[in-house]
Amino acid sequence: MQYDVIVIGSGPGGYVAAIRCAQLGLKTAIIEKYTTFGGTCLNVGCIPSKALLDSSEHYHNATHTFTEHGIDVKEVKVNIKQMIKRKNEVVDQTTGGITFLMKKNKIDTFEGLGSFKDKNTIKIASTKGGEQEITAKNIIIATGSKPTELPFLKTDGKRIITSTEALNLTEVPKHLILIGGGVIGLELGSVYARLGAEVTVVEFMDAIIPTMDKTLGKELQKSLTKLGMKFLLSHKVTGATVKGKKVTVTVDSPKGEKVVLEGDYCLVAVGRTAYSEGLGLENIGITLEERGKKIPVNEHLETSVKGIYAIGDVIKGAMLAHKAEEEGTFVAETIAGQKPHINYNLIPGVVYTWPEVASVGYTEEQLKEKGSKYKTGTFPFKASGRARASMDTDGLVKVLADAETDEILGVHMIGPRCADMIAEAVVAMEFRASAEDIGRISHAHPTFTEAFKEAALAATDNRAIHI
Ligand SMILES: NC(=O)c1ccc[n+]([C@@H]2O[C@H](COP(=O)([O-])OP(=O)(O)OC[C@H]3O[C@@H](n4cnc5c(N)ncnc54)[C@H](O)[C@@H]3O)[C@@H](O)[C@H]2O)c1
């Protein structure tokens, strides 16, 4: 079968690329090695983790804040089997939705492992046995990533686990030891901390979420400490052993002292590695980047071979579903002869803990390093009437603006509903708004979004009203 475009991998990068190709009139096929579409995000990432985050938040509120709201509940219990079942149903509905979208857009779907025979031919080896070949003028590699393994700390999938297994536990851990204070560790760690587990985070750097603006890590650590989570920062993991139901993790403190942690589960969340194996790239002369096994691409996201593109986690840049989606659309439109554009600096980053953390543009540390002249405005949620009404007063909004032009250069938030609130900052920055522009735009009262307006006013001329 001959196509205009073949997409390998059906995660948010791949399926969006396929749909956009089909919308543009290109005859499109998509290959997926698993039986369901959607890749990591829909099956074992973004969607199932949010389902568990929401369920655990309900439980936490029922046991911690309901009484203060004037709601007395008795015998609130965690039913982990039901929680996981609901999560699985959400996943099934969502992945089923992609099957529907493939049909609706007349995209041919193939089950199996796709690999290059030559630059236009893809061999598909079905997991059920059997092989077939399809050809295309253009091929988009969207094979994503998999959890990074530490060479000295192998996961066994039972007691030493990755995020995939952490989404399917049959019991609430007594003591969960987390290696890595990044996005996955903190999201899944907070799920189990809310459900009653003791959670200890071991982080190599001197802050959690270390790549985000430093203010956010500090604030988040305060909130998660209130939740009961413990943090060992600047600590180096040296190994882990399993004996029956017990995991022992050994750690070096910053002073070189040996620390021994004992728990019943250890979750390793130290990043993800590009999934570029088994694609037969050697058959077409594509060599991987030495670090991280990523596929090198040019500014059109085209590999060293004409007509072969790569997008999402398998190439450079943030490993985020929405970045992959933008790249999927970008490549489809490039193949169709258009001249699309992606503003990589304005791809937001979100951590779905509670309070939520969200960020766009430059961090204060990056502006300092660049030597930029900037001004800062912050507004704490403590001063927001809406936040007080909902008892969600942790966190703040911080706006960084150019000292001369007042253009917004970065927005960093931690607080209630910041994952959604960040969209306003992205739009503002895409249209190159100044801090004063935001300060002069009406924001509905009472909403959490007023905190962004107030932080913008604070950055403009220290003109915040409610602080
Ligand atoms: N909400 C979201 O957007 C979301 C959610 C989950 C995952 N993701 C993405 O998936 C990817 C993987 O997430 P992640 O949390 O595994 O990676 P991450 O890069 O966010 O965090 C990994 C953390 O582990 C630390 N670390 C590395 N080696 C260590 C060691 N030996 N000992 C102790 N700490 C160590 C790092 O300093 C870092 O803080 C990320 O790129 C992330 O953006 C995004």
The ligand as an SDF file (V2000), in Angstrom:
LIG
                    3D

 44 48  0  0  0  0  0  0  0  0999 V2000
    2.8510   17.3460   34.1220 N   0  0  0  0  0  0  0  0  0  0  0  0
    3.6510   17.0690   33.1200 C   0  0  0  0  0  0  0  0  0  0  0  0
    3.7670   17.8240   32.1630 O   0  0  0  0  0  0  0  0  0  0  0  0
    4.4840   15.8200   33.1560 C   0  0  0  0  0  0  0  0  0  0  0  0
    4.1350   14.7920   34.0160 C   0  0  0  0  0  0  0  0  0  0  0  0
    4.9470   13.6890   34.0510 C   0  0  0  0  0  0  0  0  0  0  0  0
    6.0570   13.6070   33.2480 C   0  0  0  0  0  0  0  0  0  0  0  0
    6.3600   14.6190   32.4160 N   0  0  0  0  0  0  0  0  0  0  0  0
    7.5910   14.5800   31.6290 C   0  0  0  0  0  0  0  0  0  0  0  0
    8.1700   13.3050   31.6490 O   0  0  0  0  0  0  0  0  0  0  0  0
    9.5660   13.4140   31.7780 C   0  0  0  0  0  0  0  0  0  0  0  0
   10.0680   12.5250   32.8780 C   0  0  0  0  0  0  0  0  0  0  0  0
    9.6110   12.9880   34.1680 O   0  0  0  0  0  0  0  0  0  0  0  0
   10.5250   12.7650   35.4180 P   0  0  0  0  0  0  0  0  0  0  0  0
    9.8390   13.3170   36.5940 O   0  0  0  0  0  0  0  0  0  0  0  0
   11.0020   11.3500   35.4470 O   0  0  0  0  0  0  0  0  0  0  0  0
   11.8130   13.6280   35.0390 O   0  0  0  0  0  0  0  0  0  0  0  0
   12.2560   15.1010   35.4720 P   0  0  0  0  0  0  0  0  0  0  0  0
   13.3690   15.4280   34.5850 O   0  0  0  0  0  0  0  0  0  0  0  0
   11.0940   16.0120   35.5970 O   0  0  0  0  0  0  0  0  0  0  0  0
   12.8040   14.8830   36.9590 O   0  0  0  0  0  0  0  0  0  0  0  0
   13.8010   13.9610   37.2770 C   0  0  0  0  0  0  0  0  0  0  0  0
   14.4490   14.4040   38.5680 C   0  0  0  0  0  0  0  0  0  0  0  0
   15.2980   13.3720   39.0000 O   0  0  0  0  0  0  0  0  0  0  0  0
   16.5070   13.9400   39.4910 C   0  0  0  0  0  0  0  0  0  0  0  0
   17.5270   12.9060   39.3970 N   0  0  0  0  0  0  0  0  0  0  0  0
   18.1710   12.4550   38.2970 C   0  0  0  0  0  0  0  0  0  0  0  0
   19.0100   11.4520   38.6180 N   0  0  0  0  0  0  0  0  0  0  0  0
   18.8980   11.2670   39.9610 C   0  0  0  0  0  0  0  0  0  0  0  0
   19.5000   10.3730   40.8920 C   0  0  0  0  0  0  0  0  0  0  0  0
   20.3790    9.4690   40.5080 N   0  0  0  0  0  0  0  0  0  0  0  0
   19.1380   10.4860   42.1930 N   0  0  0  0  0  0  0  0  0  0  0  0
   18.2280   11.4090   42.6020 C   0  0  0  0  0  0  0  0  0  0  0  0
   17.6320   12.2530   41.7580 N   0  0  0  0  0  0  0  0  0  0  0  0
   17.9460   12.1970   40.4520 C   0  0  0  0  0  0  0  0  0  0  0  0
   16.7280   15.1450   38.5880 C   0  0  0  0  0  0  0  0  0  0  0  0
   17.5820   16.0940   39.2000 O   0  0  0  0  0  0  0  0  0  0  0  0
   15.3080   15.6600   38.4130 C   0  0  0  0  0  0  0  0  0  0  0  0
   14.9450   16.5940   39.3970 O   0  0  0  0  0  0  0  0  0  0  0  0
    9.9160   14.8600   32.0160 C   0  0  0  0  0  0  0  0  0  0  0  0
   10.5080   15.3730   30.8640 O   0  0  0  0  0  0  0  0  0  0  0  0
    8.6030   15.5020   32.2870 C   0  0  0  0  0  0  0  0  0  0  0  0
    8.5250   16.8020   31.7600 O   0  0  0  0  0  0  0  0  0  0  0  0
    5.5950   15.7300   32.3790 C   0  0  0  0  0  0  0  0  0  0  0  0
  1  2  1  0
  2  3  2  0
  2  4  1  0
  4  5  1  0
  4 44  2  0
  5  6  2  0
  6  7  1  0
  7  8  2  0
  8  9  1  0
  8 44  1  0
  9 10  1  0
  9 42  1  0
 10 11  1  0
 11 12  1  0
 11 40  1  0
 12 13  1  0
 13 14  1  0
 14 15  2  0
 14 16  1  0
 14 17  1  0
 17 18  1  0
 18 19  2  0
 18 20  1  0
 18 21  1  0
 21 22  1  0
 22 23  1  0
 23 24  1  0
 23 38  1  0
 24 25  1  0
 25 26  1  0
 25 36  1  0
 26 27  1  0
 26 35  1  0
 27 28  2  0
 28 29  1  0
 29 30  1  0
 29 35  2  0
 30 31  1  0
 30 32  2  0
 32 33  1  0
 33 34  2  0
 34 35  1  0
 36 37  1  0
 36 38  1  0
 38 39  1  0
 40 41  1  0
 40 42  1  0
 42 43  1  0
M  CHG  2   8   1  16  -1
M  END
$$$$
